[in-house]
Amino acid sequence: MLLKKQTVWLLTMLSLVVVLSVYYITSPEQKSNDMAAIKQDAKEQNKGKTKTEAKEDKTIVSTVAGDEQFEELRMKLNDLRSEQQEELTTELASTDLPAVERSKVKDQMDKLNQTAQKEEILETLIKTMGYEDALVRADGEKVRVTVKSKKKPSATEANKIILQVKKEIGETNYVAVEFQPTK
């Protein structure tokens, strides 16, 4: 008995679907690898803790609130930049935009990316200066730097950071440095 090509093809596909269905049903359930849910759970667990809690065994559990604050601010800043980037991309995709306007939008996108890169570079440079962590937020001509350090805050340390910022980001007129002590 000779089968047509279409019939063979159909039977092959049906058998493939049956085999995959059986495999899917009999395979063990895969655990979700959702990192956002894991991080959210960790944040919820740490919310109730104070900076230092004494346990019955006199073991001290310490959580660093500054790290969470820094990471939260970084995430908010990244979200804001992503929204701006998305808006600029949609504006750039608009077909009724003249070439001059498209060029301006593209320049804004490039400037946004350059600002993010400069912030990351500055954070790394400040950390290499002996500080535990740094958060740099550049907004136009204003730059705010928050530094976590065991060192005692001084004007000379702040001036070193300001000079580094002005060297990296040339068009700044206002640089604010804030020190957060670590325990």
C-alpha positions as CSV (number, residue, x, y, z in Angstrom):
1,M,0.0,0.0,0.0
2,L,1.5,3.2,-1.1
3,L,0.8,6.4,0.9
4,K,0.9,9.9,-0.5
5,K,3.5,12.4,0.7
6,Q,0.9,14.5,2.5
7,T,-0.4,11.6,4.4
8,V,3.1,10.6,5.5
9,W,3.8,14.1,6.6
10,L,0.6,14.4,8.5
11,L,1.2,11.1,10.3
12,T,4.8,12.1,11.2
13,M,3.6,15.4,12.7
14,L,0.8,13.8,14.7
15,S,3.2,11.2,16.1
16,L,5.7,14.0,17.0
17,V,2.9,15.9,18.8
18,V,1.9,12.8,20.7
19,V,5.5,12.0,21.8
20,L,6.1,15.6,22.9
21,S,2.8,15.6,24.8
22,V,3.7,12.4,26.7
23,Y,7.1,13.8,27.5
24,Y,5.7,17.0,28.8
25,I,3.1,15.3,31.0
26,T,5.6,12.7,32.4
27,S,8.5,15.1,32.9
28,P,9.0,16.4,36.4
29,E,7.7,19.9,37.0
30,Q,10.3,22.6,36.3
31,K,10.9,25.2,39.0
32,S,10.6,28.8,38.1
33,N,13.9,30.6,37.7
34,D,12.4,34.0,38.1
35,M,15.1,36.2,39.6
36,A,12.8,39.1,40.2
37,A,10.5,37.0,42.5
38,I,13.6,35.7,44.4
39,K,14.9,39.3,44.9
40,Q,11.4,40.5,46.0
41,D,11.2,37.7,48.6
42,A,14.7,38.6,49.9
43,K,13.6,42.2,50.2
44,E,10.4,41.3,52.1
45,Q,12.4,39.1,54.5
46,N,14.9,41.9,55.2
47,K,12.2,44.6,55.7
48,G,11.5,43.5,59.3
49,K,15.1,43.5,60.4
50,T,16.8,46.4,62.0
51,K,20.4,47.2,61.4
52,T,21.5,45.0,64.3
53,E,19.4,42.3,65.9
54,A,20.6,40.3,68.9
55,K,19.5,36.7,69.0
56,E,19.1,34.4,72.0
57,D,22.5,32.9,71.4
58,K,24.1,36.3,71.4
59,T,24.8,36.0,67.7
60,I,24.4,39.3,66.0
61,V,22.8,39.5,62.6
62,S,23.6,42.6,60.7
63,T,21.9,43.9,57.6
64,V,23.3,46.8,55.6
65,A,20.4,49.1,54.7
66,G,22.6,51.3,52.6
67,D,23.3,48.6,50.1
68,E,19.6,48.0,49.5
69,Q,19.0,51.7,49.2
70,F,21.8,52.1,46.7
71,E,20.5,49.2,44.6
72,E,16.9,50.5,44.8
73,L,18.0,53.9,43.6
74,R,20.1,52.3,40.8
75,M,17.1,50.3,39.7
76,K,14.8,53.3,39.7
77,L,17.4,55.3,37.7
78,N,17.7,52.4,35.2
79,D,13.9,52.2,34.9
80,L,13.6,55.9,34.3
81,R,16.4,55.8,31.6
82,S,14.7,52.8,30.0
83,E,11.4,54.7,29.8
84,Q,13.2,57.7,28.3
85,Q,15.0,55.5,25.8
86,E,11.8,53.8,24.8
87,E,10.0,57.2,24.3
88,L,12.9,58.4,22.1
89,T,12.9,55.1,20.1
90,T,9.2,55.4,19.4
91,E,9.7,59.0,18.4
92,L,12.6,58.0,16.2
93,A,10.5,55.3,14.6
94,S,7.8,57.9,13.6
95,T,7.8,58.2,9.8
96,D,6.5,61.7,9.6
97,L,9.5,63.1,11.4
98,P,11.9,65.2,9.3
99,A,15.6,64.2,9.1
100,V,16.7,67.1,11.3
101,E,14.4,66.1,14.1
102,R,15.4,62.5,13.8
103,S,19.0,63.6,14.2
104,K,18.2,65.5,17.3
105,V,16.4,62.5,18.8
106,K,19.3,60.2,18.0
107,D,21.7,62.7,19.7
108,Q,19.5,62.7,22.8
109,M,19.6,58.9,22.8
110,D,23.4,58.9,22.5
111,K,23.7,61.5,25.3
112,L,21.5,59.3,27.5
113,N,23.7,56.3,26.9
114,Q,26.9,58.3,27.4
115,T,25.6,59.7,30.7
116,A,24.8,56.2,32.0
117,Q,28.3,55.0,31.0
118,K,30.0,58.0,32.7
119,E,28.1,57.3,35.9
120,E,29.2,53.7,35.9
121,I,32.8,54.8,35.3
122,L,32.7,57.3,38.1
123,E,31.2,54.8,40.5
124,T,34.1,52.5,39.7
125,L,36.7,55.2,40.0
126,I,35.3,56.4,43.4
127,K,35.3,52.8,44.7
128,T,39.0,52.5,43.7
129,M,39.7,55.6,45.8
130,G,39.1,53.5,48.8
131,Y,35.3,53.8,49.4
132,E,33.0,50.9,49.9
133,D,30.3,51.9,47.5
134,A,29.3,55.0,45.4
135,L,26.2,56.1,43.6
136,V,26.4,58.8,40.9
137,R,23.3,60.4,39.5
138,A,23.9,62.9,36.7
139,D,21.0,65.1,35.7
140,G,21.9,67.7,33.1
141,E,24.4,70.0,34.7
142,K,23.8,68.7,38.2
143,V,25.6,65.6,39.6
144,R,24.8,64.1,42.9
145,V,27.3,61.6,44.4
146,T,26.5,59.5,47.5
147,V,29.5,57.7,49.0
148,K,29.5,54.9,51.6
149,S,32.7,55.0,53.6
150,K,34.3,54.0,56.8
151,K,36.5,57.1,56.6
152,K,35.5,60.3,58.4
153,P,33.9,62.7,55.8
154,S,36.1,65.6,55.1
155,A,36.2,68.5,52.7
156,T,39.4,67.3,51.1
157,E,37.9,63.9,50.4
158,A,34.8,65.6,48.9
159,N,37.0,67.8,46.8
160,K,38.9,64.8,45.4
161,I,35.6,63.3,44.4
162,I,34.3,66.6,42.9
163,L,37.5,66.9,40.8
164,Q,37.2,63.3,39.6
165,V,33.5,64.0,38.6
166,K,34.5,67.3,36.8
167,K,37.3,65.5,35.0
168,E,35.0,62.7,33.7
169,I,31.8,64.8,33.1
170,G,33.0,68.2,31.8
171,E,29.7,70.0,31.4
172,T,28.8,70.0,35.2
173,N,28.3,73.2,37.1
174,Y,27.0,71.7,40.3
175,V,28.4,68.6,42.1
176,A,27.1,67.5,45.5
177,V,28.8,64.9,47.5
178,E,27.1,63.1,50.4
179,F,28.8,60.7,52.7
180,Q,27.1,57.8,54.4
181,P,29.0,56.1,57.2
182,T,29.1,52.4,57.4
183,K,29.2,50.4,60.6
